[in-house]
Each structure stands twice: as structure tokens, then as C-alpha cells.
């Protein structure tokens, strides 16, 4: 009997606590979203309350916790955790804005430019010919390609559907008709050299990509200055990707592309919730701090004519 009790105690799972670096506002938003969904489908109950379910799903997304581990710590099955994750991911993805609506909102708020860039989300390597499309020669590993748009401050406003990792930025932009949507909304876009050739309007281009140097063509001092100004203006888009990739479930996706699209758009909604909270905290702290002395901006003389209609924030360079 003693040996049997000792064996039973040894088989008991060991559960530990872990800190979830997210705000209560994000947890409440997800819990309220689940409550409204349960009321809409007339579901009477879940084995756990919506608040606990929201915390479990956020832990899976933020820390990339394995479903079996979360199931054992909460006395539910692994399939239940998977069903909760997929259910809440679909609800959040439905709140992600469409491309045309996101651009119209930026234009209505008085914005003049958006920032566009592409990124590769790593995935597991799949055998066969179907997996070769996901291999990126630029990054030297398998993944899925996504395009994203941010505002001037680097806040994500739209993310595209998942495409094979070998897809080029300009190909993905043409597939989503980025140029037509920008012209319809009256906005400009700052992009890197990967989008060269997307906008062939030389007189008044909508997408600014900077100047490209080659062996036979060296950049002039004015063109180098313009490229530095463009790099400064494009910096916030990298911050937006950094906020998105704080969700460790994107470290290596183990899902199909259709689910990856829903996952990225759901994380866009959660990222904006957290970024809004941080911006509120920083704006409150900045009011209490003394203002810093600003330096006089210097505007370069040799810039494309289309830069005149962009905001002063992207057309100024501080002296060294």
C-alpha cells in the first residue's frame, strides 16, 4: 500500500505560476469578446469562466506555451485548449480592419503618409514540393511572407494574408492592389528598395522608395541625404514589427497558412491594445517631465518633388 501511494504521488503533475506581461485591459477585452460570442450562439456554459479562458489563450499566444502543458495545469484536455485558441483567434481576427477602411481612417484623421514593409514569419520545414515554396532565399529558411502597413508613429493598421516565403515584397503589393488603394485614399507611402518599380509615375509617385546605387551609378550627396531622410521616416515601421513579434507564438509557426493569416490579424488587434496602453502611460509621464530643447531642422535641397507634399517630420534632417 505504501508503494502504491508513493507512486500515485509521483505521478501527480507539478504546476507552476508564470507572469503574463499584459494589461488587465487586454484580458478584459478578450473575456468580453468571448462572453458576447457565447451569448450570440446561445451557449450555456464552458468548463472554465471566460476570464480564465482569456488568460490561458493569451499565455499560449504570448509565451508560446504548449497546449498539453496548459491543459494539464488547468485540468482540461488538450483539444479543449486548442478549440479555445482557435475560437478566440477567429473572433479577434474579425476585428482587424480591411485595407481600404484602414487607409480611409488615416486620411480622415489628417494623415498624409503610411509606412509599408514586408516580413517573414518562420515556419517548420515541410517535406515535398509543396514546402519548397515557403523557402526564402533571402533569409535562408522556411517561412510565410506578410505585408504590413503602419501609420507615421509605427502603429500597425493592416496586415496582409499569408503567402509563400519566396514571395517578393513588390509581388505581394501588386496582388493586394496597394497602389490603387493608396491613390483612392489620397495617401503616400514610404517603402524600402524592395518596392522599386511598383509605382512607375515619375512626375508624382505615391510610393517613395529612395535611390539605388550600383557599380556604374554612384549616388550624389543629395541622393544620399534623401536616403537618410527616408530611413529616418521608415524607422517606426520596424518598431511596429517588433511589437508584433513580441508574441512568441510567431517564433516558429506550426499551422497552415490559412490559420496563420487569422493568427497574425488577431495579434494585430492585441498589439494595438497594448500599444495604446503604453502610449497613454508615456504621454502622461511626458507631461510631468520638462520639455527638451529642440534643434533647428535642416531641409535638404535635392529631394524629389513628391516629397513636398509629405509631412515635415519625414522631410527634415537634424545636423550631426
Order of alpha helices (4+ residues) and beta strands (2+ residues): alpha-alpha-alpha-alpha-alpha-alpha-beta-beta-beta-beta-beta-alpha-alpha-beta-beta-alpha-alpha
